[in-house]
Amino acid sequence: MSDFEKYWKENASKDSWANKAVAWNIWKEKQAKIDELQKENAALVHVIKSRDIQLENEKHEYDELVSKLVDSKMKNTKLQKRVDAVKGLAQTLWEKSEEKHQQGKVWESKTLGECADEILDVLEQALKGGDE
């Protein structure tokens, strides 16, 4: 037997006005429960909306960080290419100078200072982003 049935049996009478009072009390009790659940529901809806906003903000921050990471990786790749180019040039200049020395053509090979100056010029341009 439900709570309603127990309450009805205990409080119902043959008098219709008394029955209406019992029904009114039951309705008020149920309406109070409905009001309580509606307030709870509204609070939960507010929490969900707040979490949605927070999640959207975090997603935006995440997207910005990913974008910055991609940009950083691209810049790093470009800089690495520049460094590799300078290293390659330095190696080429060294090999040519060494070759001239081995052939006995020392007068045709650049001096260490000239090679260093050329390497520094190319390095400076590479790091500035020139000749990409």
GUZA-114039 format. One record per residue: x, y, z of N, C-alpha, C, O in turn; residue in one letter. Coordinates in Angstrom, 2 decimals, always signed. Example, Ala and Ser with C-alpha at 12.3 -4.5 7.8 and 13.67 -1.06 7.14 Angstrom:
2
+---------+---------+---------+---------+---------+---------+---------+---------+---------+---------+---------+---------+------+
!     nxx !     nyy !     nzz !    caxx !    cayy !    cazz !     cxx !     cyy !     czz !     oxx !     oyy !     ozz ! code !
+---------+---------+---------+---------+---------+---------+---------+---------+---------+---------+---------+---------+------+
!  +13.19 !   -5.69 !   +7.80 !  +12.30 !   -4.50 !   +7.80 !  +13.20 !   -3.30 !   +7.80 !  +14.24 !   -3.32 !   +8.46 !    A !
!  +12.85 !   -2.25 !   +7.08 !  +13.67 !   -1.06 !   +7.14 !  +12.90 !   +0.03 !   +7.87 !  +13.41 !   +1.14 !   +8.04 !    S !
+---------+---------+---------+---------+---------+---------+---------+---------+---------+---------+---------+---------+------+
This chain:
132
+---------+---------+---------+---------+---------+---------+---------+---------+---------+---------+---------+---------+------+
!     nxx !     nyy !     nzz !    caxx !    cayy !    cazz !     cxx !     cyy !     czz !     oxx !     oyy !     ozz ! code !
+---------+---------+---------+---------+---------+---------+---------+---------+---------+---------+---------+---------+------+
!   +0.85 !   -1.17 !   +0.00 !   +0.00 !   +0.00 !   +0.00 !   +0.90 !   +1.24 !   +0.00 !   +1.88 !   +1.32 !   +0.74 !    M !
!   +0.55 !   +2.19 !   -0.84 !   +1.36 !   +3.40 !   -0.98 !   +1.10 !   +4.37 !   +0.16 !   +0.13 !   +4.22 !   +0.91 !    S !
!   +1.97 !   +5.35 !   +0.28 !   +1.79 !   +6.38 !   +1.32 !   +0.48 !   +7.12 !   +1.11 !   -0.21 !   +7.47 !   +2.07 !    D !
!   +0.15 !   +7.34 !   -0.14 !   -1.10 !   +8.04 !   -0.45 !   -2.30 !   +7.24 !   +0.05 !   -3.21 !   +7.78 !   +0.69 !    F !
!   -2.29 !   +5.94 !   -0.24 !   -3.42 !   +5.10 !   +0.17 !   -3.54 !   +5.06 !   +1.70 !   -4.65 !   +5.11 !   +2.24 !    E !
!   -2.41 !   +4.97 !   +2.38 !   -2.45 !   +4.97 !   +3.85 !   -3.03 !   +6.29 !   +4.37 !   -3.90 !   +6.30 !   +5.24 !    K !
!   -2.53 !   +7.39 !   +3.81 !   -3.00 !   +8.70 !   +4.24 !   -4.50 !   +8.84 !   +3.98 !   -5.24 !   +9.35 !   +4.81 !    Y !
!   -4.94 !   +8.38 !   +2.82 !   -6.35 !   +8.50 !   +2.45 !   -7.24 !   +7.69 !   +3.40 !   -8.28 !   +8.17 !   +3.85 !    W !
!   -6.81 !   +6.48 !   +3.70 !   -7.62 !   +5.64 !   +4.59 !   -7.69 !   +6.23 !   +6.00 !   -8.72 !   +6.15 !   +6.67 !    K !
!   -6.58 !   +6.82 !   +6.43 !   -6.56 !   +7.38 !   +7.78 !   -7.35 !   +8.69 !   +7.87 !   -7.94 !   +8.98 !   +8.91 !    E !
!   -7.35 !   +9.47 !   +6.79 !   -7.93 !  +10.82 !   +6.88 !   -9.21 !  +11.02 !   +6.07 !   -9.89 !  +12.03 !   +6.25 !    N !
!   -9.54 !  +10.11 !   +5.23 !  -10.74 !  +10.29 !   +4.41 !  -11.99 !  +10.05 !   +5.25 !  -11.99 !   +9.25 !   +6.18 !    A !
!  -13.02 !  +10.75 !   +4.90 !  -14.30 !  +10.56 !   +5.58 !  -15.40 !  +10.60 !   +4.53 !  -15.15 !  +10.78 !   +3.34 !    S !
!  -16.61 !  +10.42 !   +5.00 !  -17.72 !  +10.45 !   +4.07 !  -18.12 !  +11.88 !   +3.75 !  -18.91 !  +12.12 !   +2.84 !    K !
!  -17.58 !  +12.80 !   +4.51 !  -17.88 !  +14.21 !   +4.28 !  -17.04 !  +14.69 !   +3.10 !  -15.82 !  +14.57 !   +3.12 !    D !
!  -17.68 !  +15.23 !   +2.08 !  -16.95 !  +15.63 !   +0.86 !  -16.02 !  +16.80 !   +1.14 !  -14.97 !  +16.92 !   +0.52 !    S !
!  -16.41 !  +17.69 !   +2.08 !  -15.52 !  +18.82 !   +2.39 !  -14.25 !  +18.33 !   +3.06 !  -13.16 !  +18.85 !   +2.79 !    W !
!  -14.36 !  +17.36 !   +3.90 !  -13.19 !  +16.79 !   +4.56 !  -12.30 !  +16.10 !   +3.54 !  -11.08 !  +16.19 !   +3.59 !    A !
!  -12.95 !  +15.40 !   +2.59 !  -12.18 !  +14.73 !   +1.53 !  -11.45 !  +15.75 !   +0.66 !  -10.33 !  +15.53 !   +0.22 !    N !
!  -12.12 !  +16.88 !   +0.43 !  -11.47 !  +17.93 !   -0.36 !  -10.28 !  +18.49 !   +0.39 !   -9.25 !  +18.81 !   -0.22 !    K !
!  -10.39 !  +18.62 !   +1.71 !   -9.28 !  +19.12 !   +2.51 !   -8.12 !  +18.13 !   +2.47 !   -6.95 !  +18.53 !   +2.38 !    A !
!   -8.44 !  +16.85 !   +2.54 !   -7.40 !  +15.81 !   +2.46 !   -6.73 !  +15.88 !   +1.09 !   -5.51 !  +15.85 !   +0.99 !    V !
!   -7.54 !  +15.98 !   +0.05 !   -7.00 !  +16.06 !   -1.32 !   -6.14 !  +17.32 !   -1.47 !   -5.08 !  +17.28 !   -2.09 !    A !
!   -6.61 !  +18.42 !   -0.87 !   -5.84 !  +19.68 !   -0.95 !   -4.47 !  +19.52 !   -0.26 !   -3.45 !  +19.96 !   -0.78 !    W !
!   -4.46 !  +18.89 !   +0.91 !   -3.20 !  +18.65 !   +1.63 !   -2.27 !  +17.74 !   +0.83 !   -1.06 !  +17.97 !   +0.76 !    N !
!   -2.84 !  +16.72 !   +0.22 !   -2.03 !  +15.82 !   -0.61 !   -1.45 !  +16.60 !   -1.79 !   -0.28 !  +16.47 !   -2.12 !    I !
!   -2.30 !  +17.41 !   -2.42 !   -1.84 !  +18.19 !   -3.58 !   -0.70 !  +19.13 !   -3.17 !   +0.31 !  +19.24 !   -3.87 !    W !
!   -0.87 !  +19.82 !   -2.01 !   +0.18 !  +20.74 !   -1.54 !   +1.49 !  +20.00 !   -1.30 !   +2.56 !  +20.50 !   -1.63 !    K !
!   +1.41 !  +18.80 !   -0.73 !   +2.62 !  +18.02 !   -0.47 !   +3.31 !  +17.64 !   -1.78 !   +4.52 !  +17.78 !   -1.92 !    E !
!   +2.52 !  +17.18 !   -2.73 !   +3.09 !  +16.80 !   -4.03 !   +3.62 !  +18.03 !   -4.77 !   +4.66 !  +17.95 !   -5.42 !    K !
!   +2.91 !  +19.14 !   -4.67 !   +3.37 !  +20.36 !   -5.33 !   +4.68 !  +20.85 !   -4.72 !   +5.56 !  +21.34 !   -5.43 !    Q !
!   +4.81 !  +20.72 !   -3.40 !   +6.06 !  +21.11 !   -2.74 !   +7.21 !  +20.26 !   -3.25 !   +8.31 !  +20.76 !   -3.48 !    A !
!   +6.95 !  +18.96 !   -3.44 !   +7.98 !  +18.07 !   -3.97 !   +8.34 !  +18.46 !   -5.40 !   +9.51 !  +18.47 !   -5.78 !    K !
!   +7.33 !  +18.80 !   -6.19 !   +7.58 !  +19.24 !   -7.57 !   +8.40 !  +20.52 !   -7.58 !   +9.36 !  +20.64 !   -8.35 !    I !
!   +8.04 !  +21.47 !   -6.72 !   +8.80 !  +22.73 !   -6.63 !  +10.25 !  +22.47 !   -6.25 !  +11.17 !  +23.07 !   -6.81 !    D !
!  +10.45 !  +21.58 !   -5.28 !  +11.80 !  +21.24 !   -4.84 !  +12.61 !  +20.63 !   -6.01 !  +13.76 !  +20.98 !   -6.23 !    E !
!  +11.98 !  +19.72 !   -6.74 !  +12.66 !  +19.08 !   -7.87 !  +12.95 !  +20.08 !   -8.99 !  +13.98 !  +20.00 !   -9.66 !    L !
!  +12.03 !  +21.03 !   -9.19 !  +12.27 !  +22.06 !  -10.21 !  +13.45 !  +22.95 !   -9.83 !  +14.26 !  +23.31 !  -10.69 !    Q !
!  +13.55 !  +23.30 !   -8.55 !  +14.70 !  +24.10 !   -8.10 !  +16.00 !  +23.32 !   -8.28 !  +17.01 !  +23.85 !   -8.74 !    K !
!  +15.96 !  +22.04 !   -7.91 !  +17.14 !  +21.19 !   -8.07 !  +17.52 !  +21.07 !   -9.55 !  +18.70 !  +21.13 !   -9.90 !    E !
!  +16.52 !  +20.91 !  -10.38 !  +16.76 !  +20.82 !  -11.83 !  +17.37 !  +22.12 !  -12.36 !  +18.31 !  +22.09 !  -13.16 !    N !
!  +16.84 !  +23.26 !  -11.92 !  +17.38 !  +24.55 !  -12.36 !  +18.83 !  +24.71 !  -11.92 !  +19.66 !  +25.22 !  -12.68 !    A !
!  +19.14 !  +24.27 !  -10.71 !  +20.52 !  +24.35 !  -10.23 !  +21.43 !  +23.46 !  -11.07 !  +22.54 !  +23.86 !  -11.42 !    A !
!  +20.96 !  +22.27 !  -11.40 !  +21.76 !  +21.36 !  -12.23 !  +21.95 !  +21.92 !  -13.64 !  +23.03 !  +21.79 !  -14.22 !    L !
!  +20.92 !  +22.54 !  -14.18 !  +21.04 !  +23.16 !  -15.51 !  +22.09 !  +24.27 !  -15.46 !  +22.89 !  +24.41 !  -16.38 !    V !
!  +22.07 !  +25.05 !  -14.38 !  +23.06 !  +26.12 !  -14.23 !  +24.48 !  +25.54 !  -14.17 !  +25.40 !  +26.06 !  -14.80 !    H !
!  +24.65 !  +24.46 !  -13.41 !  +25.97 !  +23.81 !  -13.31 !  +26.41 !  +23.31 !  -14.68 !  +27.57 !  +23.48 !  -15.06 !    V !
!  +25.51 !  +22.69 !  -15.41 !  +25.84 !  +22.17 !  -16.74 !  +26.26 !  +23.30 !  -17.68 !  +27.24 !  +23.18 !  -18.41 !    I !
!  +25.51 !  +24.40 !  -17.66 !  +25.86 !  +25.54 !  -18.52 !  +27.22 !  +26.11 !  -18.13 !  +28.02 !  +26.47 !  -19.00 !    K !
!  +27.47 !  +26.21 !  -16.83 !  +28.78 !  +26.71 !  -16.37 !  +29.90 !  +25.80 !  -16.83 !  +30.95 !  +26.27 !  -17.27 !    S !
!  +29.68 !  +24.51 !  -16.74 !  +30.70 !  +23.54 !  -17.17 !  +30.90 !  +23.61 !  -18.68 !  +32.02 !  +23.48 !  -19.17 !    R !
!  +29.81 !  +23.81 !  -19.43 !  +29.93 !  +23.95 !  -20.89 !  +30.79 !  +25.16 !  -21.25 !  +31.64 !  +25.09 !  -22.13 !    D !
!  +30.55 !  +26.26 !  -20.55 !  +31.33 !  +27.48 !  -20.80 !  +32.79 !  +27.24 !  -20.44 !  +33.70 !  +27.61 !  -21.19 !    I !
!  +33.02 !  +26.60 !  -19.29 !  +34.39 !  +26.30 !  -18.87 !  +35.07 !  +25.38 !  -19.89 !  +36.22 !  +25.60 !  -20.24 !    Q !
!  +34.36 !  +24.37 !  -20.35 !  +34.92 !  +23.44 !  -21.34 !  +35.24 !  +24.16 !  -22.64 !  +36.28 !  +23.91 !  -23.25 !    L !
!  +34.36 !  +25.05 !  -23.06 !  +34.59 !  +25.82 !  -24.29 !  +35.83 !  +26.70 !  -24.15 !  +36.64 !  +26.79 !  -25.07 !    E !
!  +35.98 !  +27.33 !  -22.98 !  +37.17 !  +28.16 !  -22.73 !  +38.44 !  +27.32 !  -22.74 !  +39.45 !  +27.71 !  -23.31 !    N !
!  +38.38 !  +26.15 !  -22.10 !  +39.55 !  +25.27 !  -22.08 !  +39.87 !  +24.77 !  -23.49 !  +41.05 !  +24.64 !  -23.84 !    E !
!  +38.85 !  +24.49 !  -24.29 !  +39.09 !  +24.04 !  -25.66 !  +39.75 !  +25.16 !  -26.47 !  +40.66 !  +24.91 !  -27.26 !    K !
!  +39.28 !  +26.39 !  -26.25 !  +39.88 !  +27.53 !  -26.95 !  +41.35 !  +27.69 !  -26.55 !  +42.21 !  +27.90 !  -27.41 !    H !
!  +41.64 !  +27.58 !  -25.26 !  +43.03 !  +27.67 !  -24.79 !  +43.87 !  +26.55 !  -25.38 !  +45.01 !  +26.76 !  -25.79 !    E !
!  +43.30 !  +25.34 !  -25.43 !  +44.00 !  +24.19 !  -25.99 !  +44.31 !  +24.43 !  -27.47 !  +45.43 !  +24.17 !  -27.92 !    Y !
!  +43.33 !  +24.92 !  -28.21 !  +43.54 !  +25.20 !  -29.64 !  +44.63 !  +26.24 !  -29.84 !  +45.44 !  +26.13 !  -30.76 !    D !
!  +44.64 !  +27.27 !  -28.99 !  +45.69 !  +28.29 !  -29.08 !  +47.07 !  +27.70 !  -28.81 !  +48.03 !  +28.00 !  -29.51 !    E !
!  +47.15 !  +26.84 !  -27.80 !  +48.43 !  +26.21 !  -27.47 !  +48.90 !  +25.29 !  -28.60 !  +50.09 !  +25.25 !  -28.92 !    L !
!  +47.97 !  +24.56 !  -29.20 !  +48.33 !  +23.70 !  -30.33 !  +48.83 !  +24.54 !  -31.48 !  +49.82 !  +24.19 !  -32.14 !    V !
!  +48.16 !  +25.66 !  -31.74 !  +48.58 !  +26.56 !  -32.82 !  +49.98 !  +27.10 !  -32.55 !  +50.82 !  +27.15 !  -33.45 !    S !
!  +50.23 !  +27.52 !  -31.30 !  +51.56 !  +28.02 !  -30.94 !  +52.62 !  +26.93 !  -31.08 !  +53.73 !  +27.19 !  -31.53 !    K !
!  +52.26 !  +25.71 !  -30.70 !  +53.20 !  +24.60 !  -30.82 !  +53.54 !  +24.33 !  -32.28 !  +54.70 !  +24.11 !  -32.61 !    L !
!  +52.53 !  +24.34 !  -33.14 !  +52.76 !  +24.11 !  -34.57 !  +53.65 !  +25.22 !  -35.13 !  +54.59 !  +24.94 !  -35.87 !    V !
!  +53.36 !  +26.47 !  -34.77 !  +54.19 !  +27.59 !  -35.23 !  +55.63 !  +27.44 !  -34.75 !  +56.57 !  +27.66 !  -35.50 !    D !
!  +55.77 !  +27.05 !  -33.50 !  +57.11 !  +26.88 !  -32.93 !  +57.87 !  +25.77 !  -33.65 !  +59.06 !  +25.91 !  -33.93 !    S !
!  +57.18 !  +24.68 !  -33.95 !  +57.83 !  +23.58 !  -34.67 !  +58.24 !  +24.01 !  -36.07 !  +59.31 !  +23.64 !  -36.56 !    K !
!  +57.38 !  +24.81 !  -36.72 !  +57.71 !  +25.29 !  -38.06 !  +58.94 !  +26.20 !  -38.01 !  +59.84 !  +26.08 !  -38.84 !    M !
!  +58.97 !  +27.10 !  -37.03 !  +60.13 !  +27.99 !  -36.88 !  +61.39 !  +27.19 !  -36.58 !  +62.46 !  +27.47 !  -37.11 !    K !
!  +61.24 !  +26.20 !  -35.72 !  +62.37 !  +25.35 !  -35.37 !  +62.90 !  +24.62 !  -36.61 !  +64.11 !  +24.51 !  -36.80 !    N !
!  +61.99 !  +24.13 !  -37.44 !  +62.38 !  +23.44 !  -38.66 !  +63.13 !  +24.39 !  -39.59 !  +64.15 !  +24.02 !  -40.17 !    T !
!  +62.61 !  +25.61 !  -39.73 !  +63.28 !  +26.59 !  -40.59 !  +64.67 !  +26.92 !  -40.06 !  +65.64 !  +26.98 !  -40.83 !    K !
!  +64.77 !  +27.13 !  -38.75 !  +66.08 !  +27.43 !  -38.16 !  +67.04 !  +26.26 !  -38.33 !  +68.22 !  +26.45 !  -38.59 !    L !
!  +66.52 !  +25.05 !  -38.17 !  +67.38 !  +23.88 !  -38.33 !  +67.89 !  +23.78 !  -39.77 !  +69.04 !  +23.40 !  -40.00 !    Q !
!  +67.03 !  +24.10 !  -40.73 !  +67.46 !  +24.10 !  -42.13 !  +68.57 !  +25.11 !  -42.35 !  +69.54 !  +24.85 !  -43.06 !    K !
!  +68.44 !  +26.27 !  -41.73 !  +69.47 !  +27.30 !  -41.86 !  +70.79 !  +26.82 !  -41.26 !  +71.86 !  +26.98 !  -41.86 !    R !
!  +70.71 !  +26.25 !  -40.08 !  +71.92 !  +25.74 !  -39.42 !  +72.55 !  +24.64 !  -40.26 !  +73.77 !  +24.61 !  -40.43 !    V !
!  +71.73 !  +23.74 !  -40.78 !  +72.25 !  +22.66 !  -41.63 !  +72.92 !  +23.21 !  -42.88 !  +73.95 !  +22.69 !  -43.32 !    D !
!  +72.34 !  +24.27 !  -43.46 !  +72.92 !  +24.88 !  -44.65 !  +74.28 !  +25.49 !  -44.33 !  +75.23 !  +25.34 !  -45.11 !    A !
!  +74.39 !  +26.15 !  -43.20 !  +75.66 !  +26.76 !  -42.80 !  +76.69 !  +25.66 !  -42.52 !  +77.85 !  +25.78 !  -42.91 !    V !
!  +76.27 !  +24.60 !  -41.85 !  +77.19 !  +23.50 !  -41.58 !  +77.67 !  +22.87 !  -42.89 !  +78.85 !  +22.54 !  -43.03 !    K !
!  +76.75 !  +22.73 !  -43.84 !  +77.12 !  +22.17 !  -45.15 !  +78.11 !  +23.06 !  -45.87 !  +79.08 !  +22.58 !  -46.46 !    G !
!  +77.87 !  +24.36 !  -45.83 !  +78.77 !  +25.31 !  -46.48 !  +80.14 !  +25.27 !  -45.82 !  +81.17 !  +25.26 !  -46.51 !    L !
!  +80.17 !  +25.26 !  -44.50 !  +81.44 !  +25.21 !  -43.79 !  +82.20 !  +23.94 !  -44.16 !  +83.42 !  +23.97 !  -44.36 !    A !
!  +81.48 !  +22.83 !  -44.24 !  +82.12 !  +21.56 !  -44.61 !  +82.66 !  +21.63 !  -46.04 !  +83.77 !  +21.17 !  -46.30 !    Q !
!  +81.88 !  +22.21 !  -46.95 !  +82.32 !  +22.34 !  -48.35 !  +83.57 !  +23.21 !  -48.44 !  +84.53 !  +22.85 !  -49.12 !    T !
!  +83.55 !  +24.34 !  -47.75 !  +84.71 !  +25.23 !  -47.78 !  +85.94 !  +24.53 !  -47.19 !  +87.05 !  +24.64 !  -47.72 !    L !
!  +85.73 !  +23.81 !  -46.11 !  +86.85 !  +23.10 !  -45.50 !  +87.41 !  +22.05 !  -46.46 !  +88.63 !  +21.93 !  -46.61 !    W !
!  +86.52 !  +21.29 !  -47.10 !  +86.96 !  +20.24 !  -48.02 !  +87.71 !  +20.83 !  -49.21 !  +88.74 !  +20.30 !  -49.63 !    E !
!  +87.20 !  +21.94 !  -49.76 !  +87.89 !  +22.58 !  -50.90 !  +89.27 !  +23.07 !  -50.48 !  +90.25 !  +22.89 !  -51.21 !    K !
!  +89.34 !  +23.68 !  -49.30 !  +90.62 !  +24.18 !  -48.82 !  +91.59 !  +23.02 !  -48.60 !  +92.77 !  +23.10 !  -48.96 !    S !
!  +91.09 !  +21.95 !  -48.00 !  +91.92 !  +20.76 !  -47.75 !  +92.40 !  +20.15 !  -49.07 !  +93.55 !  +19.72 !  -49.19 !    E !
!  +91.50 !  +20.11 !  -50.05 !  +91.84 !  +19.56 !  -51.37 !  +92.96 !  +20.38 !  -52.02 !  +93.90 !  +19.82 !  -52.57 !    E !
!  +92.84 !  +21.69 !  -51.96 !  +93.87 !  +22.56 !  -52.55 !  +95.22 !  +22.35 !  -51.86 !  +96.26 !  +22.30 !  -52.51 !    K !
!  +95.18 !  +22.21 !  -50.54 !  +96.42 !  +21.98 !  -49.81 !  +97.04 !  +20.64 !  -50.20 !  +98.26 !  +20.55 !  -50.35 !    H !
!  +96.22 !  +19.61 !  -50.36 !  +96.74 !  +18.30 !  -50.74 !  +97.31 !  +18.31 !  -52.16 !  +98.25 !  +17.58 !  -52.47 !    Q !
!  +96.73 !  +19.14 !  -53.02 !  +97.22 !  +19.24 !  -54.40 !  +98.45 !  +20.15 !  -54.49 !  +99.05 !  +20.29 !  -55.56 !    Q !
!  +98.79 !  +20.73 !  -53.40 !  +99.94 !  +21.62 !  -53.39 !  +99.61 !  +23.00 !  -53.94 ! +100.52 !  +23.77 !  -54.24 !    G !
!  +98.37 !  +23.30 !  -54.07 !  +97.95 !  +24.60 !  -54.60 !  +97.53 !  +25.51 !  -53.44 !  +96.43 !  +26.05 !  -53.42 !    K !
!  +98.41 !  +25.65 !  -52.51 !  +98.12 !  +26.44 !  -51.31 !  +97.76 !  +27.87 !  -51.68 !  +96.90 !  +28.48 !  -51.05 !    V !
!  +98.42 !  +28.40 !  -52.72 !  +98.15 !  +29.79 !  -53.11 !  +96.73 !  +29.97 !  -53.62 !  +96.20 !  +31.08 !  -53.59 !    W !
!  +96.08 !  +28.86 !  -54.11 !  +94.70 !  +28.96 !  -54.61 !  +93.67 !  +28.79 !  -53.48 !  +92.52 !  +29.21 !  -53.61 !    E !
!  +94.10 !  +28.20 !  -52.41 !  +93.14 !  +27.98 !  -51.32 !  +92.99 !  +29.24 !  -50.49 !  +93.91 !  +30.06 !  -50.38 !    S !
!  +91.85 !  +29.37 !  -49.92 !  +91.59 !  +30.54 !  -49.08 !  +92.29 !  +30.34 !  -47.74 !  +92.49 !  +29.22 !  -47.27 !    K !
!  +92.64 !  +31.44 !  -47.16 !  +93.23 !  +31.35 !  -45.83 !  +92.13 !  +31.03 !  -44.83 !  +90.94 !  +31.19 !  -45.11 !    T !
!  +92.54 !  +30.59 !  -43.68 !  +91.58 !  +30.27 !  -42.63 !  +90.73 !  +31.50 !  -42.28 !  +89.53 !  +31.37 !  -42.05 !    L !
!  +91.35 !  +32.66 !  -42.26 !  +90.62 !  +33.90 !  -41.97 !  +89.57 !  +34.20 !  -43.02 !  +88.46 !  +34.61 !  -42.69 !    G !
!  +89.93 !  +33.99 !  -44.31 !  +88.96 !  +34.24 !  -45.38 !  +87.79 !  +33.27 !  -45.29 !  +86.64 !  +33.65 !  -45.46 !    E !
!  +88.11 !  +32.01 !  -45.01 !  +87.04 !  +31.01 !  -44.84 !  +86.14 !  +31.38 !  -43.66 !  +84.92 !  +31.30 !  -43.75 !    C !
!  +86.76 !  +31.78 !  -42.57 !  +85.99 !  +32.16 !  -41.38 !  +85.10 !  +33.36 !  -41.67 !  +83.94 !  +33.39 !  -41.25 !    A !
!  +85.63 !  +34.36 !  -42.40 !  +84.83 !  +35.53 !  -42.76 !  +83.64 !  +35.13 !  -43.62 !  +82.52 !  +35.59 !  -43.40 !    D !
!  +83.89 !  +34.27 !  -44.60 !  +82.80 !  +33.84 !  -45.49 !  +81.76 !  +33.05 !  -44.70 !  +80.56 !  +33.23 !  -44.89 !    E !
!  +82.22 !  +32.17 !  -43.83 !  +81.29 !  +31.38 !  -43.02 !  +80.47 !  +32.30 !  -42.11 !  +79.26 !  +32.12 !  -41.97 !    I !
!  +81.12 !  +33.27 !  -41.50 !  +80.39 !  +34.20 !  -40.63 !  +79.36 !  +35.01 !  -41.40 !  +78.25 !  +35.23 !  -40.90 !    L !
!  +79.71 !  +35.45 !  -42.63 !  +78.74 !  +36.19 !  -43.45 !  +77.53 !  +35.32 !  -43.77 !  +76.39 !  +35.76 !  -43.64 !    D !
!  +77.80 !  +34.09 !  -44.20 !  +76.70 !  +33.19 !  -44.56 !  +75.89 !  +32.83 !  -43.32 !  +74.66 !  +32.77 !  -43.38 !    V !
!  +76.55 !  +32.61 !  -42.21 !  +75.86 !  +32.29 !  -40.97 !  +74.95 !  +33.43 !  -40.54 !  +73.81 !  +33.21 !  -40.14 !    L !
!  +75.46 !  +34.65 !  -40.63 !  +74.67 !  +35.82 !  -40.27 !  +73.43 !  +35.92 !  -41.15 !  +72.33 !  +36.16 !  -40.65 !    E !
!  +73.59 !  +35.73 !  -42.45 !  +72.45 !  +35.80 !  -43.37 !  +71.46 !  +34.66 !  -43.08 !  +70.25 !  +34.87 !  -43.09 !    Q !
!  +72.00 !  +33.48 !  -42.83 !  +71.12 !  +32.33 !  -42.57 !  +70.29 !  +32.55 !  -41.31 !  +69.10 !  +32.25 !  -41.29 !    A !
!  +70.92 !  +33.06 !  -40.27 !  +70.19 !  +33.27 !  -39.02 !  +69.21 !  +34.42 !  -39.11 !  +68.21 !  +34.44 !  -38.39 !    L !
!  +69.48 !  +35.38 !  -39.99 !  +68.54 !  +36.47 !  -40.21 !  +67.37 !  +36.01 !  -41.08 !  +66.32 !  +36.65 !  -41.12 !    K !
!  +67.56 !  +34.90 !  -41.77 !  +66.49 !  +34.39 !  -42.62 !  +66.71 !  +34.70 !  -44.07 !  +65.81 !  +34.48 !  -44.89 !    G !
!  +67.85 !  +35.18 !  -44.43 !  +68.14 !  +35.50 !  -45.82 !  +68.42 !  +34.24 !  -46.61 !  +68.82 !  +33.21 !  -46.06 !    G !
!  +68.21 !  +34.32 !  -47.92 !  +68.50 !  +33.22 !  -48.85 !  +67.79 !  +31.94 !  -48.46 !  +68.37 !  +30.85 !  -48.52 !    D !
!  +66.52 !  +32.06 !  -48.08 !  +65.77 !  +30.85 !  -47.70 !  +65.35 !  +30.10 !  -48.94 !  +64.70 !  +29.06 !  -48.85 !    E !
+---------+---------+---------+---------+---------+---------+---------+---------+---------+---------+---------+---------+------+
